[in-house]
Amino acid sequence: MPSSKIEIHHLIDMKRRGEKISMLTAYDYPSARILDEAGIECLLVGDSAANVVLGYPDTLPVDMDEMIMLTRAVSRGAKRAFVIGDMPFMSYNISVSDAIRNAGRFMKEGRANAIKLEGGGAVADTVRFLVKAGIPVVGHLGLTPQTAGMIGGLKVQGRTAEQAALILEDAKRLEDAGAFMLVLEAVPKRVAALISKRVSIPVIGIGAGCDCDGQVLVLHDMLGISAGFKPKFVKRYAELEQQMLDAARRYHEEVQARTFPAEEHSFAIDDKQYSQIEAALGKTPSKSNGGNGRSKPRARVSVATN
């Protein structure tokens, strides 16, 4: 991979050479900077920010302004990684003009390199118009969280021959419409492998097995920051939530015990300078001057500059 900014053709070439693409979600500048330095090729500013960053119960409430703010921060931290902005629910579903306007905001205001949207054949025309407008598009098939209620909830997709055929057909339609990459979520391993072979664009799996062209995980899931339900496909590479909790508790205890801040965390002042302050404060007059009702002028603290 190049040491400079990663472009679409680099990602497509990785598929052709059989090199795996790594993708993680990112939602802020420091995370993006660290992941970029680690060599992650793609950073997805996912609408999963709704759950893991903004505290919403699901992905539906997050809006364009919130997503743009997060994407702009990630873009500032990604010097090399390819940044993808995730189109939130109803930002591309009403009309093509809405889709182009909102996707354009990701590119212009968020400084994203591409956008991602969910859906198959129903959004193929939208993808086609976005690409025609000069906006690179990543598709998303299988489990589509924004419309999970319509596909039976957060369940594996493509477990029947009919379902698998539909996903493959949708993958082809998105490729034909101009999408340059595809995210495949919660699909049986063999079905995902088949789809990856049948399309020429990179297929990034999440819960879709090791035979996809790359993998993506939610950063907070793989770092062990997110509490509660953990999908089967998530591997914890760290347990940072417990480490953060332990650190915060130690801090609280030391503040209460007055052991923090210690001397090494404090700033000193020259004895002579401090003596001048004490002397000046010792000359502070009372509120009145001999009962005449006029306040005496305050003493000035003379501080040497050398």
Contacts in CASP RR format, 6 or more apart in sequence:
PFRMAT RR
TARGET T0000
AUTHOR 0000-0000-0000
METHOD contacts of the structure
MODEL  1
MPSSKIEIHHLIDMKRRGEKISMLTAYDYPSARILDEAGIECLLVGDSAA
NVVLGYPDTLPVDMDEMIMLTRAVSRGAKRAFVIGDMPFMSYNISVSDAI
RNAGRFMKEGRANAIKLEGGGAVADTVRFLVKAGIPVVGHLGLTPQTAGM
IGGLKVQGRTAEQAALILEDAKRLEDAGAFMLVLEAVPKRVAALISKRVS
IPVIGIGAGCDCDGQVLVLHDMLGISAGFKPKFVKRYAELEQQMLDAARR
YHEEVQARTFPAEEHSFAIDDKQYSQIEAALGKTPSKSNGGNGRSKPRAR
VSVATN
1 10 0 8 1.000
1 14 0 8 1.000
1 41 0 8 1.000
2 10 0 8 1.000
2 80 0 8 1.000
3 80 0 8 1.000
4 80 0 8 1.000
5 79 0 8 1.000
5 80 0 8 1.000
5 82 0 8 1.000
6 41 0 8 1.000
6 42 0 8 1.000
6 80 0 8 1.000
6 81 0 8 1.000
6 82 0 8 1.000
7 82 0 8 1.000
7 113 0 8 1.000
8 82 0 8 1.000
8 113 0 8 1.000
8 114 0 8 1.000
8 136 0 8 1.000
8 180 0 8 1.000
8 181 0 8 1.000
10 41 0 8 1.000
10 82 0 8 1.000
11 21 0 8 1.000
11 41 0 8 1.000
11 42 0 8 1.000
11 82 0 8 1.000
11 180 0 8 1.000
11 181 0 8 1.000
11 202 0 8 1.000
12 180 0 8 1.000
12 200 0 8 1.000
12 201 0 8 1.000
12 202 0 8 1.000
14 20 0 8 1.000
14 21 0 8 1.000
14 41 0 8 1.000
14 202 0 8 1.000
14 213 0 8 1.000
15 21 0 8 1.000
15 200 0 8 1.000
15 201 0 8 1.000
15 202 0 8 1.000
15 213 0 8 1.000
18 213 0 8 1.000
20 213 0 8 1.000
20 214 0 8 1.000
20 215 0 8 1.000
21 41 0 8 1.000
21 42 0 8 1.000
21 202 0 8 1.000
21 204 0 8 1.000
21 213 0 8 1.000
21 214 0 8 1.000
21 215 0 8 1.000
22 39 0 8 1.000
22 40 0 8 1.000
22 41 0 8 1.000
22 42 0 8 1.000
22 214 0 8 1.000
22 215 0 8 1.000
23 40 0 8 1.000
23 41 0 8 1.000
23 42 0 8 1.000
23 43 0 8 1.000
23 44 0 8 1.000
23 84 0 8 1.000
23 204 0 8 1.000
23 214 0 8 1.000
23 215 0 8 1.000
23 216 0 8 1.000
24 35 0 8 1.000
24 40 0 8 1.000
24 42 0 8 1.000
24 43 0 8 1.000
24 44 0 8 1.000
24 216 0 8 1.000
24 217 0 8 1.000
24 218 0 8 1.000
24 219 0 8 1.000
24 222 0 8 1.000
25 43 0 8 1.000
25 44 0 8 1.000
25 45 0 8 1.000
25 46 0 8 1.000
25 48 0 8 1.000
25 49 0 8 1.000
25 216 0 8 1.000
25 217 0 8 1.000
25 218 0 8 1.000
25 219 0 8 1.000
25 220 0 8 1.000
26 32 0 8 1.000
26 35 0 8 1.000
26 43 0 8 1.000
26 44 0 8 1.000
26 45 0 8 1.000
26 74 0 8 1.000
26 78 0 8 1.000
26 219 0 8 1.000
27 45 0 8 1.000
27 46 0 8 1.000
27 49 0 8 1.000
27 52 0 8 1.000
27 53 0 8 1.000
27 70 0 8 1.000
27 73 0 8 1.000
27 74 0 8 1.000
27 219 0 8 1.000
28 53 0 8 1.000
28 70 0 8 1.000
28 73 0 8 1.000
28 74 0 8 1.000
29 73 0 8 1.000
29 74 0 8 1.000
29 76 0 8 1.000
29 77 0 8 1.000
31 74 0 8 1.000
31 219 0 8 1.000
32 43 0 8 1.000
32 73 0 8 1.000
32 74 0 8 1.000
32 75 0 8 1.000
32 76 0 8 1.000
32 77 0 8 1.000
32 78 0 8 1.000
32 81 0 8 1.000
32 83 0 8 1.000
33 77 0 8 1.000
33 78 0 8 1.000
35 43 0 8 1.000
35 78 0 8 1.000
35 81 0 8 1.000
35 219 0 8 1.000
36 43 0 8 1.000
36 77 0 8 1.000
36 78 0 8 1.000
36 79 0 8 1.000
36 80 0 8 1.000
36 81 0 8 1.000
39 80 0 8 1.000
39 81 0 8 1.000
40 81 0 8 1.000
41 81 0 8 1.000
41 82 0 8 1.000
42 81 0 8 1.000
42 82 0 8 1.000
42 83 0 8 1.000
42 84 0 8 1.000
42 204 0 8 1.000
42 216 0 8 1.000
43 74 0 8 1.000
43 78 0 8 1.000
43 81 0 8 1.000
43 82 0 8 1.000
43 83 0 8 1.000
43 84 0 8 1.000
44 84 0 8 1.000
44 85 0 8 1.000
44 86 0 8 1.000
44 116 0 8 1.000
44 216 0 8 1.000
45 67 0 8 1.000
45 70 0 8 1.000
45 71 0 8 1.000
45 74 0 8 1.000
45 83 0 8 1.000
45 84 0 8 1.000
45 85 0 8 1.000
45 86 0 8 1.000
45 112 0 8 1.000
46 67 0 8 1.000
46 85 0 8 1.000
46 86 0 8 1.000
46 116 0 8 1.000
47 59 0 8 1.000
47 62 0 8 1.000
47 67 0 8 1.000
47 86 0 8 1.000
47 87 0 8 1.000
47 88 0 8 1.000
47 89 0 8 1.000
47 145 0 8 1.000
47 146 0 8 1.000
48 59 0 8 1.000
48 86 0 8 1.000
48 145 0 8 1.000
48 218 0 8 1.000
49 62 0 8 1.000
49 66 0 8 1.000
49 67 0 8 1.000
49 70 0 8 1.000
50 56 0 8 1.000
50 58 0 8 1.000
50 59 0 8 1.000
50 60 0 8 1.000
50 61 0 8 1.000
50 62 0 8 1.000
50 88 0 8 1.000
51 57 0 8 1.000
51 58 0 8 1.000
51 59 0 8 1.000
51 226 0 8 1.000
52 218 0 8 1.000
52 219 0 8 1.000
52 220 0 8 1.000
52 221 0 8 1.000
52 225 0 8 1.000
52 226 0 8 1.000
53 70 0 8 1.000
53 220 0 8 1.000
54 62 0 8 1.000
54 66 0 8 1.000
56 62 0 8 1.000
58 145 0 8 1.000
59 88 0 8 1.000
59 89 0 8 1.000
59 145 0 8 1.000
59 146 0 8 1.000
60 89 0 8 1.000
60 146 0 8 1.000
62 88 0 8 1.000
62 89 0 8 1.000
63 88 0 8 1.000
63 91 0 8 1.000
64 88 0 8 1.000
64 91 0 8 1.000
64 102 0 8 1.000
64 105 0 8 1.000
66 88 0 8 1.000
67 85 0 8 1.000
67 86 0 8 1.000
67 87 0 8 1.000
67 88 0 8 1.000
67 106 0 8 1.000
68 105 0 8 1.000
68 106 0 8 1.000
68 109 0 8 1.000
68 110 0 8 1.000
71 83 0 8 1.000
71 85 0 8 1.000
71 106 0 8 1.000
71 110 0 8 1.000
71 111 0 8 1.000
71 112 0 8 1.000
72 109 0 8 1.000
72 110 0 8 1.000
72 111 0 8 1.000
74 83 0 8 1.000
75 83 0 8 1.000
75 110 0 8 1.000
75 111 0 8 1.000
75 112 0 8 1.000
76 111 0 8 1.000
82 113 0 8 1.000
82 114 0 8 1.000
83 111 0 8 1.000
83 112 0 8 1.000
83 113 0 8 1.000
83 114 0 8 1.000
84 112 0 8 1.000
84 113 0 8 1.000
84 114 0 8 1.000
84 115 0 8 1.000
84 116 0 8 1.000
84 138 0 8 1.000
85 106 0 8 1.000
85 110 0 8 1.000
85 112 0 8 1.000
85 114 0 8 1.000
85 115 0 8 1.000
85 116 0 8 1.000
86 115 0 8 1.000
86 116 0 8 1.000
86 117 0 8 1.000
87 99 0 8 1.000
87 102 0 8 1.000
87 103 0 8 1.000
87 106 0 8 1.000
87 115 0 8 1.000
87 116 0 8 1.000
87 117 0 8 1.000
87 118 0 8 1.000
88 146 0 8 1.000
89 146 0 8 1.000
91 98 0 8 1.000
91 99 0 8 1.000
91 102 0 8 1.000
92 98 0 8 1.000
92 99 0 8 1.000
92 102 0 8 1.000
92 103 0 8 1.000
92 117 0 8 1.000
92 123 0 8 1.000
92 126 0 8 1.000
93 99 0 8 1.000
96 125 0 8 1.000
96 126 0 8 1.000
96 129 0 8 1.000
99 117 0 8 1.000
99 126 0 8 1.000
99 129 0 8 1.000
99 130 0 8 1.000
100 129 0 8 1.000
100 130 0 8 1.000
100 133 0 8 1.000
100 135 0 8 1.000
103 115 0 8 1.000
103 130 0 8 1.000
103 133 0 8 1.000
103 135 0 8 1.000
103 137 0 8 1.000
104 115 0 8 1.000
104 133 0 8 1.000
104 135 0 8 1.000
106 112 0 8 1.000
106 115 0 8 1.000
107 115 0 8 1.000
107 135 0 8 1.000
113 136 0 8 1.000
114 135 0 8 1.000
114 136 0 8 1.000
114 137 0 8 1.000
114 138 0 8 1.000
114 180 0 8 1.000
114 181 0 8 1.000
115 130 0 8 1.000
115 135 0 8 1.000
115 136 0 8 1.000
115 137 0 8 1.000
115 138 0 8 1.000
116 137 0 8 1.000
116 138 0 8 1.000
116 139 0 8 1.000
116 140 0 8 1.000
116 183 0 8 1.000
117 123 0 8 1.000
117 126 0 8 1.000
117 127 0 8 1.000
117 137 0 8 1.000
117 138 0 8 1.000
117 139 0 8 1.000
117 140 0 8 1.000
118 139 0 8 1.000
118 140 0 8 1.000
118 141 0 8 1.000
118 144 0 8 1.000
118 145 0 8 1.000
118 146 0 8 1.000
118 147 0 8 1.000
119 139 0 8 1.000
119 140 0 8 1.000
119 141 0 8 1.000
119 144 0 8 1.000
119 147 0 8 1.000
119 170 0 8 1.000
120 139 0 8 1.000
120 141 0 8 1.000
120 170 0 8 1.000
120 173 0 8 1.000
120 174 0 8 1.000
121 170 0 8 1.000
121 173 0 8 1.000
121 174 0 8 1.000
123 174 0 8 1.000
124 173 0 8 1.000
124 174 0 8 1.000
124 176 0 8 1.000
124 177 0 8 1.000
125 177 0 8 1.000
127 137 0 8 1.000
127 139 0 8 1.000
127 174 0 8 1.000
127 177 0 8 1.000
127 178 0 8 1.000
127 179 0 8 1.000
128 177 0 8 1.000
128 178 0 8 1.000
130 137 0 8 1.000
131 137 0 8 1.000
131 177 0 8 1.000
131 178 0 8 1.000
131 179 0 8 1.000
136 180 0 8 1.000
137 177 0 8 1.000
137 178 0 8 1.000
137 179 0 8 1.000
137 180 0 8 1.000
138 179 0 8 1.000
138 180 0 8 1.000
138 181 0 8 1.000
138 182 0 8 1.000
138 183 0 8 1.000
139 174 0 8 1.000
139 179 0 8 1.000
139 181 0 8 1.000
139 182 0 8 1.000
139 183 0 8 1.000
140 182 0 8 1.000
140 183 0 8 1.000
140 185 0 8 1.000
141 167 0 8 1.000
141 170 0 8 1.000
141 171 0 8 1.000
141 174 0 8 1.000
141 182 0 8 1.000
141 183 0 8 1.000
141 184 0 8 1.000
141 185 0 8 1.000
141 187 0 8 1.000
142 157 0 8 1.000
142 158 0 8 1.000
142 167 0 8 1.000
142 184 0 8 1.000
142 185 0 8 1.000
142 186 0 8 1.000
142 187 0 8 1.000
143 151 0 8 1.000
143 154 0 8 1.000
143 155 0 8 1.000
143 156 0 8 1.000
143 157 0 8 1.000
143 185 0 8 1.000
143 186 0 8 1.000
143 187 0 8 1.000
144 151 0 8 1.000
144 185 0 8 1.000
145 154 0 8 1.000
145 185 0 8 1.000
148 154 0 8 1.000
151 157 0 8 1.000
154 186 0 8 1.000
155 186 0 8 1.000
156 186 0 8 1.000
156 187 0 8 1.000
156 188 0 8 1.000
157 163 0 8 1.000
157 167 0 8 1.000
157 185 0 8 1.000
157 186 0 8 1.000
157 187 0 8 1.000
158 164 0 8 1.000
158 166 0 8 1.000
158 167 0 8 1.000
158 187 0 8 1.000
158 188 0 8 1.000
158 191 0 8 1.000
159 188 0 8 1.000
164 187 0 8 1.000
164 188 0 8 1.000
164 191 0 8 1.000
164 194 0 8 1.000
167 184 0 8 1.000
167 187 0 8 1.000
167 191 0 8 1.000
167 195 0 8 1.000
168 191 0 8 1.000
168 194 0 8 1.000
168 195 0 8 1.000
168 198 0 8 1.000
171 182 0 8 1.000
171 184 0 8 1.000
171 195 0 8 1.000
171 198 0 8 1.000
171 199 0 8 1.000
171 203 0 8 1.000
172 198 0 8 1.000
172 199 0 8 1.000
174 182 0 8 1.000
175 182 0 8 1.000
175 199 0 8 1.000
175 200 0 8 1.000
175 201 0 8 1.000
179 201 0 8 1.000
180 201 0 8 1.000
180 202 0 8 1.000
181 201 0 8 1.000
181 202 0 8 1.000
181 203 0 8 1.000
181 204 0 8 1.000
182 195 0 8 1.000
182 199 0 8 1.000
182 201 0 8 1.000
182 202 0 8 1.000
182 203 0 8 1.000
182 204 0 8 1.000
183 203 0 8 1.000
183 204 0 8 1.000
183 205 0 8 1.000
183 206 0 8 1.000
183 216 0 8 1.000
184 192 0 8 1.000
184 195 0 8 1.000
184 196 0 8 1.000
184 203 0 8 1.000
184 204 0 8 1.000
184 205 0 8 1.000
184 206 0 8 1.000
184 208 0 8 1.000
184 212 0 8 1.000
185 205 0 8 1.000
185 206 0 8 1.000
185 207 0 8 1.000
185 208 0 8 1.000
186 206 0 8 1.000
186 207 0 8 1.000
186 208 0 8 1.000
186 231 0 8 1.000
186 233 0 8 1.000
187 195 0 8 1.000
187 205 0 8 1.000
187 207 0 8 1.000
187 208 0 8 1.000
188 208 0 8 1.000
189 208 0 8 1.000
189 209 0 8 1.000
189 210 0 8 1.000
189 211 0 8 1.000
192 203 0 8 1.000
192 205 0 8 1.000
192 208 0 8 1.000
192 209 0 8 1.000
192 211 0 8 1.000
192 212 0 8 1.000
193 209 0 8 1.000
193 211 0 8 1.000
193 212 0 8 1.000
195 203 0 8 1.000
196 203 0 8 1.000
196 211 0 8 1.000
196 212 0 8 1.000
196 213 0 8 1.000
202 213 0 8 1.000
202 214 0 8 1.000
203 212 0 8 1.000
203 213 0 8 1.000
203 214 0 8 1.000
204 212 0 8 1.000
204 213 0 8 1.000
204 214 0 8 1.000
204 215 0 8 1.000
204 216 0 8 1.000
205 212 0 8 1.000
205 214 0 8 1.000
205 215 0 8 1.000
205 216 0 8 1.000
206 215 0 8 1.000
206 216 0 8 1.000
206 217 0 8 1.000
206 233 0 8 1.000
207 231 0 8 1.000
207 232 0 8 1.000
207 233 0 8 1.000
208 233 0 8 1.000
209 233 0 8 1.000
217 233 0 8 1.000
217 234 0 8 1.000
217 235 0 8 1.000
218 226 0 8 1.000
218 234 0 8 1.000
219 225 0 8 1.000
220 226 0 8 1.000
221 230 0 8 1.000
221 231 0 8 1.000
221 234 0 8 1.000
221 236 0 8 1.000
222 234 0 8 1.000
222 235 0 8 1.000
222 236 0 8 1.000
222 237 0 8 1.000
222 238 0 8 1.000
223 236 0 8 1.000
223 237 0 8 1.000
223 238 0 8 1.000
223 240 0 8 1.000
224 236 0 8 1.000
224 238 0 8 1.000
224 239 0 8 1.000
224 240 0 8 1.000
224 241 0 8 1.000
225 240 0 8 1.000
225 241 0 8 1.000
225 244 0 8 1.000
226 241 0 8 1.000
227 241 0 8 1.000
230 236 0 8 1.000
251 260 0 8 1.000
254 260 0 8 1.000
272 304 0 8 1.000
273 303 0 8 1.000
273 304 0 8 1.000
276 301 0 8 1.000
276 302 0 8 1.000
276 303 0 8 1.000
276 304 0 8 1.000
277 301 0 8 1.000
277 303 0 8 1.000
280 299 0 8 1.000
280 300 0 8 1.000
280 301 0 8 1.000
280 302 0 8 1.000
282 299 0 8 1.000
283 299 0 8 1.000
284 298 0 8 1.000
284 299 0 8 1.000
285 295 0 8 1.000
285 296 0 8 1.000
285 297 0 8 1.000
285 298 0 8 1.000
285 299 0 8 1.000
286 296 0 8 1.000
287 295 0 8 1.000
288 294 0 8 1.000
288 295 0 8 1.000
289 295 0 8 1.000
289 296 0 8 1.000
END
